[in-house]
Amino acid sequence: MARLYLGLTLAQSGDRQRAVKEIESGLRGLHKWLDYVNQYAASSYGQYWDPTNEIRSEIKNGLAMISAKETDWQKLIASGEW
């Protein structure tokens, strides 16, 4: 989460080159953590984290925005904040 928020802060301050790196790293890390919790704690607290894959779907959308030829920064920031 720290990398994601750092990236969002960098994007809002105009340092887009560093922002992309941090946002991407944060989103990938969060996605991996959700997968881990879902796999190894599914019978306990894991069942409550993203049961409909809504968060992971938004993460995939954010990563797709990053890899697009032209990044819509306002949309990417809003997605990351969500």
PDB file with SEQRES, HELIX, SHEET and CRYST1 records, atoms N, CA, C and O in Angstrom:
SEQRES   1 A   82  MET ALA ARG LEU TYR LEU GLY LEU THR LEU ALA GLN SER          
SEQRES   2 A   82  GLY ASP ARG GLN ARG ALA VAL LYS GLU ILE GLU SER GLY          
SEQRES   3 A   82  LEU ARG GLY LEU HIS LYS TRP LEU ASP TYR VAL ASN GLN          
SEQRES   4 A   82  TYR ALA ALA SER SER TYR GLY GLN TYR TRP ASP PRO THR          
SEQRES   5 A   82  ASN GLU ILE ARG SER GLU ILE LYS ASN GLY LEU ALA MET          
SEQRES   6 A   82  ILE SER ALA LYS GLU THR ASP TRP GLN LYS LEU ILE ALA          
SEQRES   7 A   82  SER GLY GLU TRP                                              
HELIX    1 AA1 ALA A    2  SER A   13  1                                  12    
HELIX    2 AA2 ARG A   16  TYR A   40  1                                  25    
HELIX    3 AA3 TYR A   45  TYR A   48  5                                   4    
HELIX    4 AA4 GLU A   54  SER A   67  1                                  14    
HELIX    5 AA5 TRP A   73  GLU A   81  1                                   9    
CRYST1    1.000    1.000    1.000  90.00  90.00  90.00 P 1           1          
ATOM      1  N   MET A   1       0.822  -1.188   0.000  1.00  0.00           N  
ATOM      2  CA  MET A   1       0.000   0.000   0.000  1.00  0.00           C  
ATOM      3  C   MET A   1       0.867   1.253   0.000  1.00  0.00           C  
ATOM      4  O   MET A   1       0.514   2.261  -0.612  1.00  0.00           O  
ATOM      5  N   ALA A   2       1.997   1.186   0.685  1.00  0.00           N  
ATOM      6  CA  ALA A   2       2.859   2.363   0.769  1.00  0.00           C  
ATOM      7  C   ALA A   2       3.350   2.774  -0.623  1.00  0.00           C  
ATOM      8  O   ALA A   2       3.382   3.961  -0.946  1.00  0.00           O  
ATOM      9  N   ARG A   3       3.723   1.807  -1.430  1.00  0.00           N  
ATOM     10  CA  ARG A   3       4.204   2.125  -2.785  1.00  0.00           C  
ATOM     11  C   ARG A   3       3.082   2.709  -3.638  1.00  0.00           C  
ATOM     12  O   ARG A   3       3.310   3.628  -4.425  1.00  0.00           O  
ATOM     13  N   LEU A   4       1.895   2.186  -3.485  1.00  0.00           N  
ATOM     14  CA  LEU A   4       0.760   2.707  -4.231  1.00  0.00           C  
ATOM     15  C   LEU A   4       0.519   4.166  -3.860  1.00  0.00           C  
ATOM     16  O   LEU A   4       0.388   5.016  -4.741  1.00  0.00           O  
ATOM     17  N   TYR A   5       0.460   4.458  -2.572  1.00  0.00           N  
ATOM     18  CA  TYR A   5       0.212   5.827  -2.132  1.00  0.00           C  
ATOM     19  C   TYR A   5       1.360   6.761  -2.491  1.00  0.00           C  
ATOM     20  O   TYR A   5       1.131   7.928  -2.808  1.00  0.00           O  
ATOM     21  N   LEU A   6       2.580   6.265  -2.444  1.00  0.00           N  
ATOM     22  CA  LEU A   6       3.716   7.071  -2.888  1.00  0.00           C  
ATOM     23  C   LEU A   6       3.556   7.404  -4.366  1.00  0.00           C  
ATOM     24  O   LEU A   6       3.738   8.552  -4.771  1.00  0.00           O  
ATOM     25  N   GLY A   7       3.216   6.408  -5.164  1.00  0.00           N  
ATOM     26  CA  GLY A   7       3.014   6.628  -6.593  1.00  0.00           C  
ATOM     27  C   GLY A   7       1.901   7.619  -6.879  1.00  0.00           C  
ATOM     28  O   GLY A   7       2.034   8.469  -7.760  1.00  0.00           O  
ATOM     29  N   LEU A   8       0.811   7.516  -6.146  1.00  0.00           N  
ATOM     30  CA  LEU A   8      -0.292   8.454  -6.335  1.00  0.00           C  
ATOM     31  C   LEU A   8       0.135   9.873  -5.978  1.00  0.00           C  
ATOM     32  O   LEU A   8      -0.228  10.828  -6.665  1.00  0.00           O  
ATOM     33  N   THR A   9       0.896  10.008  -4.915  1.00  0.00           N  
ATOM     34  CA  THR A   9       1.398  11.324  -4.504  1.00  0.00           C  
ATOM     35  C   THR A   9       2.348  11.890  -5.550  1.00  0.00           C  
ATOM     36  O   THR A   9       2.272  13.071  -5.888  1.00  0.00           O  
ATOM     37  N   LEU A  10       3.244  11.048  -6.064  1.00  0.00           N  
ATOM     38  CA  LEU A  10       4.176  11.486  -7.100  1.00  0.00           C  
ATOM     39  C   LEU A  10       3.421  11.910  -8.366  1.00  0.00           C  
ATOM     40  O   LEU A  10       3.779  12.902  -9.001  1.00  0.00           O  
ATOM     41  N   ALA A  11       2.391  11.165  -8.724  1.00  0.00           N  
ATOM     42  CA  ALA A  11       1.600  11.500  -9.917  1.00  0.00           C  
ATOM     43  C   ALA A  11       0.918  12.852  -9.744  1.00  0.00           C  
ATOM     44  O   ALA A  11       0.898  13.665 -10.668  1.00  0.00           O  
ATOM     45  N   GLN A  12       0.369  13.086  -8.578  1.00  0.00           N  
ATOM     46  CA  GLN A  12      -0.320  14.349  -8.334  1.00  0.00           C  
ATOM     47  C   GLN A  12       0.645  15.528  -8.282  1.00  0.00           C  
ATOM     48  O   GLN A  12       0.260  16.662  -8.568  1.00  0.00           O  
ATOM     49  N   SER A  13       1.899  15.261  -7.916  1.00  0.00           N  
ATOM     50  CA  SER A  13       2.883  16.342  -7.866  1.00  0.00           C  
ATOM     51  C   SER A  13       3.590  16.537  -9.205  1.00  0.00           C  
ATOM     52  O   SER A  13       4.389  17.461  -9.353  1.00  0.00           O  
ATOM     53  N   GLY A  14       3.302  15.671 -10.185  1.00  0.00           N  
ATOM     54  CA  GLY A  14       3.841  15.845 -11.519  1.00  0.00           C  
ATOM     55  C   GLY A  14       5.024  14.963 -11.879  1.00  0.00           C  
ATOM     56  O   GLY A  14       5.497  15.014 -13.014  1.00  0.00           O  
ATOM     57  N   ASP A  15       5.512  14.164 -10.955  1.00  0.00           N  
ATOM     58  CA  ASP A  15       6.654  13.274 -11.236  1.00  0.00           C  
ATOM     59  C   ASP A  15       6.118  11.958 -11.790  1.00  0.00           C  
ATOM     60  O   ASP A  15       6.119  10.935 -11.105  1.00  0.00           O  
ATOM     61  N   ARG A  16       5.667  11.999 -13.017  1.00  0.00           N  
ATOM     62  CA  ARG A  16       4.961  10.874 -13.617  1.00  0.00           C  
ATOM     63  C   ARG A  16       5.861   9.670 -13.879  1.00  0.00           C  
ATOM     64  O   ARG A  16       5.400   8.531 -13.810  1.00  0.00           O  
ATOM     65  N   GLN A  17       7.119   9.901 -14.175  1.00  0.00           N  
ATOM     66  CA  GLN A  17       8.031   8.784 -14.468  1.00  0.00           C  
ATOM     67  C   GLN A  17       8.208   7.900 -13.232  1.00  0.00           C  
ATOM     68  O   GLN A  17       8.113   6.677 -13.327  1.00  0.00           O  
ATOM     69  N   ARG A  18       8.459   8.503 -12.095  1.00  0.00           N  
ATOM     70  CA  ARG A  18       8.584   7.721 -10.855  1.00  0.00           C  
ATOM     71  C   ARG A  18       7.239   7.192 -10.400  1.00  0.00           C  
ATOM     72  O   ARG A  18       7.154   6.112  -9.816  1.00  0.00           O  
ATOM     73  N   ALA A  19       6.184   7.956 -10.667  1.00  0.00           N  
ATOM     74  CA  ALA A  19       4.843   7.556 -10.250  1.00  0.00           C  
ATOM     75  C   ALA A  19       4.437   6.231 -10.875  1.00  0.00           C  
ATOM     76  O   ALA A  19       3.891   5.361 -10.196  1.00  0.00           O  
ATOM     77  N   VAL A  20       4.702   6.077 -12.161  1.00  0.00           N  
ATOM     78  CA  VAL A  20       4.328   4.836 -12.855  1.00  0.00           C  
ATOM     79  C   VAL A  20       4.977   3.642 -12.185  1.00  0.00           C  
ATOM     80  O   VAL A  20       4.318   2.629 -11.949  1.00  0.00           O  
ATOM     81  N   LYS A  21       6.240   3.746 -11.881  1.00  0.00           N  
ATOM     82  CA  LYS A  21       6.972   2.641 -11.255  1.00  0.00           C  
ATOM     83  C   LYS A  21       6.366   2.277  -9.896  1.00  0.00           C  
ATOM     84  O   LYS A  21       6.155   1.101  -9.599  1.00  0.00           O  
ATOM     85  N   GLU A  22       6.098   3.268  -9.095  1.00  0.00           N  
ATOM     86  CA  GLU A  22       5.565   3.010  -7.749  1.00  0.00           C  
ATOM     87  C   GLU A  22       4.117   2.525  -7.776  1.00  0.00           C  
ATOM     88  O   GLU A  22       3.754   1.618  -7.026  1.00  0.00           O  
ATOM     89  N   ILE A  23       3.297   3.114  -8.625  1.00  0.00           N  
ATOM     90  CA  ILE A  23       1.901   2.676  -8.717  1.00  0.00           C  
ATOM     91  C   ILE A  23       1.836   1.231  -9.197  1.00  0.00           C  
ATOM     92  O   ILE A  23       1.105   0.415  -8.635  1.00  0.00           O  
ATOM     93  N   GLU A  24       2.600   0.922 -10.234  1.00  0.00           N  
ATOM     94  CA  GLU A  24       2.606  -0.451 -10.754  1.00  0.00           C  
ATOM     95  C   GLU A  24       3.073  -1.436  -9.691  1.00  0.00           C  
ATOM     96  O   GLU A  24       2.466  -2.492  -9.514  1.00  0.00           O  
ATOM     97  N   SER A  25       4.133  -1.106  -8.993  1.00  0.00           N  
ATOM     98  CA  SER A  25       4.639  -1.981  -7.943  1.00  0.00           C  
ATOM     99  C   SER A  25       3.606  -2.170  -6.829  1.00  0.00           C  
ATOM    100  O   SER A  25       3.401  -3.283  -6.344  1.00  0.00           O  
ATOM    101  N   GLY A  26       2.967  -1.086  -6.433  1.00  0.00           N  
ATOM    102  CA  GLY A  26       1.944  -1.154  -5.390  1.00  0.00           C  
ATOM    103  C   GLY A  26       0.741  -1.987  -5.797  1.00  0.00           C  
ATOM    104  O   GLY A  26       0.242  -2.795  -5.014  1.00  0.00           O  
ATOM    105  N   LEU A  27       0.276  -1.785  -7.030  1.00  0.00           N  
ATOM    106  CA  LEU A  27      -0.879  -2.552  -7.509  1.00  0.00           C  
ATOM    107  C   LEU A  27      -0.558  -4.036  -7.616  1.00  0.00           C  
ATOM    108  O   LEU A  27      -1.369  -4.879  -7.232  1.00  0.00           O  
ATOM    109  N   ARG A  28       0.623  -4.356  -8.138  1.00  0.00           N  
ATOM    110  CA  ARG A  28       1.011  -5.775  -8.259  1.00  0.00           C  
ATOM    111  C   ARG A  28       1.148  -6.419  -6.872  1.00  0.00           C  
ATOM    112  O   ARG A  28       0.723  -7.556  -6.664  1.00  0.00           O  
ATOM    113  N   GLY A  29       1.733  -5.695  -5.946  1.00  0.00           N  
ATOM    114  CA  GLY A  29       1.883  -6.216  -4.590  1.00  0.00           C  
ATOM    115  C   GLY A  29       0.548  -6.453  -3.912  1.00  0.00           C  
ATOM    116  O   GLY A  29       0.355  -7.476  -3.254  1.00  0.00           O  
ATOM    117  N   LEU A  30      -0.372  -5.518  -4.067  1.00  0.00           N  
ATOM    118  CA  LEU A  30      -1.703  -5.670  -3.483  1.00  0.00           C  
ATOM    119  C   LEU A  30      -2.432  -6.859  -4.106  1.00  0.00           C  
ATOM    120  O   LEU A  30      -3.102  -7.616  -3.402  1.00  0.00           O  
ATOM    121  N   HIS A  31      -2.303  -7.024  -5.408  1.00  0.00           N  
ATOM    122  CA  HIS A  31      -2.953  -8.152  -6.091  1.00  0.00           C  
ATOM    123  C   HIS A  31      -2.380  -9.477  -5.563  1.00  0.00           C  
ATOM    124  O   HIS A  31      -3.135 -10.407  -5.277  1.00  0.00           O  
ATOM    125  N   LYS A  32      -1.071  -9.563  -5.436  1.00  0.00           N  
ATOM    126  CA  LYS A  32      -0.439 -10.786  -4.916  1.00  0.00           C  
ATOM    127  C   LYS A  32      -0.891 -11.072  -3.486  1.00  0.00           C  
ATOM    128  O   LYS A  32      -1.134 -12.224  -3.126  1.00  0.00           O  
ATOM    129  N   TRP A  33      -1.004 -10.021  -2.674  1.00  0.00           N  
ATOM    130  CA  TRP A  33      -1.434 -10.211  -1.284  1.00  0.00           C  
ATOM    131  C   TRP A  33      -2.870 -10.733  -1.247  1.00  0.00           C  
ATOM    132  O   TRP A  33      -3.176 -11.641  -0.475  1.00  0.00           O  
ATOM    133  N   LEU A  34      -3.746 -10.174  -2.065  1.00  0.00           N  
ATOM    134  CA  LEU A  34      -5.133 -10.644  -2.110  1.00  0.00           C  
ATOM    135  C   LEU A  34      -5.203 -12.104  -2.553  1.00  0.00           C  
ATOM    136  O   LEU A  34      -5.978 -12.886  -2.003  1.00  0.00           O  
ATOM    137  N   ASP A  35      -4.402 -12.464  -3.538  1.00  0.00           N  
ATOM    138  CA  ASP A  35      -4.352 -13.861  -3.974  1.00  0.00           C  
ATOM    139  C   ASP A  35      -3.865 -14.766  -2.845  1.00  0.00           C  
ATOM    140  O   ASP A  35      -4.413 -15.847  -2.631  1.00  0.00           O  
ATOM    141  N   TYR A  36      -2.845 -14.328  -2.132  1.00  0.00           N  
ATOM    142  CA  TYR A  36      -2.296 -15.108  -1.023  1.00  0.00           C  
ATOM    143  C   TYR A  36      -3.352 -15.313   0.070  1.00  0.00           C  
ATOM    144  O   TYR A  36      -3.565 -16.434   0.530  1.00  0.00           O  
ATOM    145  N   VAL A  37      -3.998 -14.240   0.473  1.00  0.00           N  
ATOM    146  CA  VAL A  37      -5.019 -14.323   1.522  1.00  0.00           C  
ATOM    147  C   VAL A  37      -6.158 -15.230   1.075  1.00  0.00           C  
ATOM    148  O   VAL A  37      -6.662 -16.032   1.862  1.00  0.00           O  
ATOM    149  N   ASN A  38      -6.555 -15.107  -0.158  1.00  0.00           N  
ATOM    150  CA  ASN A  38      -7.640 -15.930  -0.678  1.00  0.00           C  
ATOM    151  C   ASN A  38      -7.257 -17.402  -0.697  1.00  0.00           C  
ATOM    152  O   ASN A  38      -8.094 -18.265  -0.432  1.00  0.00           O  
ATOM    153  N   GLN A  39      -5.998 -17.695  -1.009  1.00  0.00           N  
ATOM    154  CA  GLN A  39      -5.564 -19.088  -1.101  1.00  0.00           C  
ATOM    155  C   GLN A  39      -5.304 -19.708   0.263  1.00  0.00           C  
ATOM    156  O   GLN A  39      -5.736 -20.833   0.516  1.00  0.00           O  
ATOM    157  N   TYR A  40      -4.608 -19.003   1.146  1.00  0.00           N  
ATOM    158  CA  TYR A  40      -4.160 -19.608   2.394  1.00  0.00           C  
ATOM    159  C   TYR A  40      -5.027 -19.310   3.612  1.00  0.00           C  
ATOM    160  O   TYR A  40      -4.839 -19.914   4.668  1.00  0.00           O  
ATOM    161  N   ALA A  41      -5.955 -18.406   3.478  1.00  0.00           N  
ATOM    162  CA  ALA A  41      -6.834 -18.112   4.607  1.00  0.00           C  
ATOM    163  C   ALA A  41      -8.296 -18.092   4.171  1.00  0.00           C  
ATOM    164  O   ALA A  41      -9.132 -17.422   4.777  1.00  0.00           O  
ATOM    165  N   ALA A  42      -8.583 -18.831   3.119  1.00  0.00           N  
ATOM    166  CA  ALA A  42      -9.925 -18.817   2.538  1.00  0.00           C  
ATOM    167  C   ALA A  42     -10.996 -19.300   3.513  1.00  0.00           C  
ATOM    168  O   ALA A  42     -12.142 -18.854   3.444  1.00  0.00           O  
ATOM    169  N   SER A  43     -10.639 -20.189   4.403  1.00  0.00           N  
ATOM    170  CA  SER A  43     -11.647 -20.722   5.329  1.00  0.00           C  
ATOM    171  C   SER A  43     -11.815 -19.850   6.567  1.00  0.00           C  
ATOM    172  O   SER A  43     -12.684 -20.115   7.397  1.00  0.00           O  
ATOM    173  N   SER A  44     -11.001 -18.825   6.698  1.00  0.00           N  
ATOM    174  CA  SER A  44     -11.166 -17.911   7.832  1.00  0.00           C  
ATOM    175  C   SER A  44     -11.347 -16.490   7.308  1.00  0.00           C  
ATOM    176  O   SER A  44     -12.280 -16.233   6.547  1.00  0.00           O  
ATOM    177  N   TYR A  45     -10.491 -15.581   7.690  1.00  0.00           N  
ATOM    178  CA  TYR A  45     -10.663 -14.169   7.321  1.00  0.00           C  
ATOM    179  C   TYR A  45     -10.500 -13.922   5.825  1.00  0.00           C  
ATOM    180  O   TYR A  45     -10.985 -12.903   5.331  1.00  0.00           O  
ATOM    181  N   GLY A  46      -9.851 -14.794   5.096  1.00  0.00           N  
ATOM    182  CA  GLY A  46      -9.635 -14.609   3.669  1.00  0.00           C  
ATOM    183  C   GLY A  46     -10.903 -14.569   2.847  1.00  0.00           C  
ATOM    184  O   GLY A  46     -10.936 -13.977   1.768  1.00  0.00           O  
ATOM    185  N   GLN A  47     -11.951 -15.201   3.360  1.00  0.00           N  
ATOM    186  CA  GLN A  47     -13.204 -15.234   2.618  1.00  0.00           C  
ATOM    187  C   GLN A  47     -13.866 -13.863   2.517  1.00  0.00           C  
ATOM    188  O   GLN A  47     -14.755 -13.654   1.691  1.00  0.00           O  
ATOM    189  N   TYR A  48     -13.433 -12.940   3.353  1.00  0.00           N  
ATOM    190  CA  TYR A  48     -14.036 -11.610   3.368  1.00  0.00           C  
ATOM    191  C   TYR A  48     -13.265 -10.595   2.520  1.00  0.00           C  
ATOM    192  O   TYR A  48     -13.756  -9.490   2.289  1.00  0.00           O  
ATOM    193  N   TRP A  49     -12.077 -10.953   2.057  1.00  0.00           N  
ATOM    194  CA  TRP A  49     -11.260 -10.043   1.255  1.00  0.00           C  
ATOM    195  C   TRP A  49     -11.523 -10.287  -0.214  1.00  0.00           C  
ATOM    196  O   TRP A  49     -11.113 -11.309  -0.764  1.00  0.00           O  
ATOM    197  N   ASP A  50     -12.190  -9.376  -0.835  1.00  0.00           N  
ATOM    198  CA  ASP A  50     -12.433  -9.373  -2.277  1.00  0.00           C  
ATOM    199  C   ASP A  50     -13.095 -10.665  -2.768  1.00  0.00           C  
ATOM    200  O   ASP A  50     -12.582 -11.294  -3.694  1.00  0.00           O  
ATOM    201  N   PRO A  51     -14.211 -11.071  -2.176  1.00  0.00           N  
ATOM    202  CA  PRO A  51     -14.836 -12.333  -2.574  1.00  0.00           C  
ATOM    203  C   PRO A  51     -15.379 -12.326  -4.006  1.00  0.00           C  
ATOM    204  O   PRO A  51     -15.514 -13.389  -4.612  1.00  0.00           O  
ATOM    205  N   THR A  52     -15.685 -11.171  -4.545  1.00  0.00           N  
ATOM    206  CA  THR A  52     -16.211 -11.086  -5.914  1.00  0.00           C  
ATOM    207  C   THR A  52     -15.156 -10.599  -6.910  1.00  0.00           C  
ATOM    208  O   THR A  52     -15.477 -10.298  -8.060  1.00  0.00           O  
ATOM    209  N   ASN A  53     -13.912 -10.523  -6.473  1.00  0.00           N  
ATOM    210  CA  ASN A  53     -12.789 -10.072  -7.319  1.00  0.00           C  
ATOM    211  C   ASN A  53     -12.941  -8.637  -7.815  1.00  0.00           C  
ATOM    212  O   ASN A  53     -12.355  -8.266  -8.832  1.00  0.00           O  
ATOM    213  N   GLU A  54     -13.708  -7.847  -7.116  1.00  0.00           N  
ATOM    214  CA  GLU A  54     -13.913  -6.449  -7.513  1.00  0.00           C  
ATOM    215  C   GLU A  54     -12.618  -5.636  -7.383  1.00  0.00           C  
ATOM    216  O   GLU A  54     -12.294  -4.834  -8.258  1.00  0.00           O  
ATOM    217  N   ILE A  55     -11.893  -5.846  -6.298  1.00  0.00           N  
ATOM    218  CA  ILE A  55     -10.638  -5.113  -6.089  1.00  0.00           C  
ATOM    219  C   ILE A  55      -9.600  -5.558  -7.108  1.00  0.00           C  
ATOM    220  O   ILE A  55      -8.935  -4.726  -7.726  1.00  0.00           O  
ATOM    221  N   ARG A  56      -9.459  -6.864  -7.284  1.00  0.00           N  
ATOM    222  CA  ARG A  56      -8.478  -7.365  -8.254  1.00  0.00           C  
ATOM    223  C   ARG A  56      -8.815  -6.936  -9.674  1.00  0.00           C  
ATOM    224  O   ARG A  56      -7.909  -6.701 -10.473  1.00  0.00           O  
ATOM    225  N   SER A  57     -10.080  -6.829 -10.001  1.00  0.00           N  
ATOM    226  CA  SER A  57     -10.487  -6.356 -11.316  1.00  0.00           C  
ATOM    227  C   SER A  57     -10.072  -4.896 -11.515  1.00  0.00           C  
ATOM    228  O   SER A  57      -9.596  -4.524 -12.588  1.00  0.00           O  
ATOM    229  N   GLU A  58     -10.251  -4.086 -10.499  1.00  0.00           N  
ATOM    230  CA  GLU A  58      -9.845  -2.683 -10.590  1.00  0.00           C  
ATOM    231  C   GLU A  58      -8.328  -2.557 -10.676  1.00  0.00           C  
ATOM    232  O   GLU A  58      -7.814  -1.672 -11.361  1.00  0.00           O  
ATOM    233  N   ILE A  59      -7.613  -3.436  -9.987  1.00  0.00           N  
ATOM    234  CA  ILE A  59      -6.151  -3.451 -10.082  1.00  0.00           C  
ATOM    235  C   ILE A  59      -5.736  -3.762 -11.525  1.00  0.00           C  
ATOM    236  O   ILE A  59      -4.849  -3.105 -12.071  1.00  0.00           O  
ATOM    237  N   LYS A  60      -6.363  -4.744 -12.131  1.00  0.00           N  
ATOM    238  CA  LYS A  60      -6.055  -5.093 -13.523  1.00  0.00           C  
ATOM    239  C   LYS A  60      -6.346  -3.919 -14.457  1.00  0.00           C  
ATOM    240  O   LYS A  60      -5.596  -3.672 -15.401  1.00  0.00           O  
ATOM    241  N   ASN A  61      -7.434  -3.200 -14.194  1.00  0.00           N  
ATOM    242  CA  ASN A  61      -7.748  -2.017 -15.004  1.00  0.00           C  
ATOM    243  C   ASN A  61      -6.655  -0.959 -14.854  1.00  0.00           C  
ATOM    244  O   ASN A  61      -6.239  -0.346 -15.837  1.00  0.00           O  
ATOM    245  N   GLY A  62      -6.196  -0.751 -13.631  1.00  0.00           N  
ATOM    246  CA  GLY A  62      -5.127   0.214 -13.390  1.00  0.00           C  
ATOM    247  C   GLY A  62      -3.843  -0.173 -14.094  1.00  0.00           C  
ATOM    248  O   GLY A  62      -3.181   0.677 -14.689  1.00  0.00           O  
ATOM    249  N   LEU A  63      -3.483  -1.444 -14.034  1.00  0.00           N  
ATOM    250  CA  LEU A  63      -2.287  -1.911 -14.716  1.00  0.00           C  
ATOM    251  C   LEU A  63      -2.417  -1.764 -16.230  1.00  0.00           C  
ATOM    252  O   LEU A  63      -1.438  -1.466 -16.914  1.00  0.00           O  
ATOM    253  N   ALA A  64      -3.618  -1.972 -16.747  1.00  0.00           N  
ATOM    254  CA  ALA A  64      -3.847  -1.793 -18.179  1.00  0.00           C  
ATOM    255  C   ALA A  64      -3.695  -0.326 -18.566  1.00  0.00           C  
ATOM    256  O   ALA A  64      -3.164  -0.016 -19.633  1.00  0.00           O  
ATOM    257  N   MET A  65      -4.156   0.573 -17.708  1.00  0.00           N  
ATOM    258  CA  MET A  65      -3.998   2.002 -17.981  1.00  0.00           C  
ATOM    259  C   MET A  65      -2.523   2.386 -18.026  1.00  0.00           C  
ATOM    260  O   MET A  65      -2.110   3.195 -18.855  1.00  0.00           O  
ATOM    261  N   ILE A  66      -1.733   1.800 -17.129  1.00  0.00           N  
ATOM    262  CA  ILE A  66      -0.303   2.101 -17.085  1.00  0.00           C  
ATOM    263  C   ILE A  66       0.382   1.638 -18.359  1.00  0.00           C  
ATOM    264  O   ILE A  66       1.248   2.335 -18.888  1.00  0.00           O  
ATOM    265  N   SER A  67       0.002   0.471 -18.855  1.00  0.00           N  
ATOM    266  CA  SER A  67       0.678  -0.077 -20.029  1.00  0.00           C  
ATOM    267  C   SER A  67       0.139   0.485 -21.345  1.00  0.00           C  
ATOM    268  O   SER A  67       0.676   0.180 -22.410  1.00  0.00           O  
ATOM    269  N   ALA A  68      -0.914   1.299 -21.283  1.00  0.00           N  
ATOM    270  CA  ALA A  68      -1.467   1.901 -22.498  1.00  0.00           C  
ATOM    271  C   ALA A  68      -0.493   2.939 -23.059  1.00  0.00           C  
ATOM    272  O   ALA A  68       0.364   3.461 -22.345  1.00  0.00           O  
ATOM    273  N   LYS A  69      -0.644   3.221 -24.337  1.00  0.00           N  
ATOM    274  CA  LYS A  69       0.236   4.193 -24.994  1.00  0.00           C  
ATOM    275  C   LYS A  69       0.116   5.570 -24.349  1.00  0.00           C  
ATOM    276  O   LYS A  69       1.128   6.226 -24.106  1.00  0.00           O  
ATOM    277  N   GLU A  70      -1.090   6.009 -24.073  1.00  0.00           N  
ATOM    278  CA  GLU A  70      -1.345   7.284 -23.410  1.00  0.00           C  
ATOM    279  C   GLU A  70      -2.068   6.999 -22.095  1.00  0.00           C  
ATOM    280  O   GLU A  70      -3.134   6.383 -22.088  1.00  0.00           O  
ATOM    281  N   THR A  71      -1.492   7.443 -20.998  1.00  0.00           N  
ATOM    282  CA  THR A  71      -2.088   7.209 -19.689  1.00  0.00           C  
ATOM    283  C   THR A  71      -3.025   8.356 -19.331  1.00  0.00           C  
ATOM    284  O   THR A  71      -2.639   9.524 -19.384  1.00  0.00           O  
ATOM    285  N   ASP A  72      -4.252   8.017 -18.968  1.00  0.00           N  
ATOM    286  CA  ASP A  72      -5.203   9.003 -18.462  1.00  0.00           C  
ATOM    287  C   ASP A  72      -4.928   9.128 -16.964  1.00  0.00           C  
ATOM    288  O   ASP A  72      -5.431   8.339 -16.163  1.00  0.00           O  
ATOM    289  N   TRP A  73      -4.130  10.122 -16.599  1.00  0.00           N  
ATOM    290  CA  TRP A  73      -3.652  10.238 -15.223  1.00  0.00           C  
ATOM    291  C   TRP A  73      -4.762  10.462 -14.216  1.00  0.00           C  
ATOM    292  O   TRP A  73      -4.714   9.901 -13.121  1.00  0.00           O  
ATOM    293  N   GLN A  74      -5.750  11.258 -14.550  1.00  0.00           N  
ATOM    294  CA  GLN A  74      -6.848  11.479 -13.612  1.00  0.00           C  
ATOM    295  C   GLN A  74      -7.599  10.182 -13.333  1.00  0.00           C  
ATOM    296  O   GLN A  74      -7.960   9.890 -12.193  1.00  0.00           O  
ATOM    297  N   LYS A  75      -7.828   9.415 -14.387  1.00  0.00           N  
ATOM    298  CA  LYS A  75      -8.532   8.142 -14.234  1.00  0.00           C  
ATOM    299  C   LYS A  75      -7.682   7.141 -13.447  1.00  0.00           C  
ATOM    300  O   LYS A  75      -8.205   6.414 -12.603  1.00  0.00           O  
ATOM    301  N   LEU A  76      -6.377   7.100 -13.720  1.00  0.00           N  
ATOM    302  CA  LEU A  76      -5.479   6.197 -13.002  1.00  0.00           C  
ATOM    303  C   LEU A  76      -5.397   6.554 -11.528  1.00  0.00           C  
ATOM    304  O   LEU A  76      -5.423   5.669 -10.673  1.00  0.00           O  
ATOM    305  N   ILE A  77      -5.299   7.840 -11.223  1.00  0.00           N  
ATOM    306  CA  ILE A  77      -5.247   8.277  -9.823  1.00  0.00           C  
ATOM    307  C   ILE A  77      -6.549   7.927  -9.119  1.00  0.00           C  
ATOM    308  O   ILE A  77      -6.529   7.417  -7.999  1.00  0.00           O  
ATOM    309  N   ALA A  78      -7.678   8.194  -9.761  1.00  0.00           N  
ATOM    310  CA  ALA A  78      -8.976   7.864  -9.154  1.00  0.00           C  
ATOM    311  C   ALA A  78      -9.098   6.367  -8.908  1.00  0.00           C  
ATOM    312  O   ALA A  78      -9.613   5.946  -7.873  1.00  0.00           O  
ATOM    313  N   SER A  79      -8.629   5.569  -9.849  1.00  0.00           N  
ATOM    314  CA  SER A  79      -8.682   4.122  -9.705  1.00  0.00           C  
ATOM    315  C   SER A  79      -7.797   3.672  -8.531  1.00  0.00           C  
ATOM    316  O   SER A  79      -8.201   2.832  -7.726  1.00  0.00           O  
ATOM    317  N   GLY A  80      -6.621   4.226  -8.448  1.00  0.00           N  
ATOM    318  CA  GLY A  80      -5.707   3.871  -7.353  1.00  0.00           C  
ATOM    319  C   GLY A  80      -6.234   4.293  -5.992  1.00  0.00           C  
ATOM    320  O   GLY A  80      -6.056   3.580  -5.003  1.00  0.00           O  
ATOM    321  N   GLU A  81      -6.874   5.435  -5.940  1.00  0.00           N  
ATOM    322  CA  GLU A  81      -7.449   5.902  -4.670  1.00  0.00           C  
ATOM    323  C   GLU A  81      -8.624   5.044  -4.258  1.00  0.00           C  
ATOM    324  O   GLU A  81      -8.840   4.811  -3.069  1.00  0.00           O  
ATOM    325  N   TRP A  82      -9.388   4.569  -5.234  1.00  0.00           N  
ATOM    326  CA  TRP A  82     -10.519   3.702  -4.923  1.00  0.00           C  
ATOM    327  C   TRP A  82     -10.062   2.450  -4.269  1.00  0.00           C  
ATOM    328  O   TRP A  82     -10.882   1.594  -3.934  1.00  0.00           O  
TER     329      TRP A  82                                                      
END                                                                             
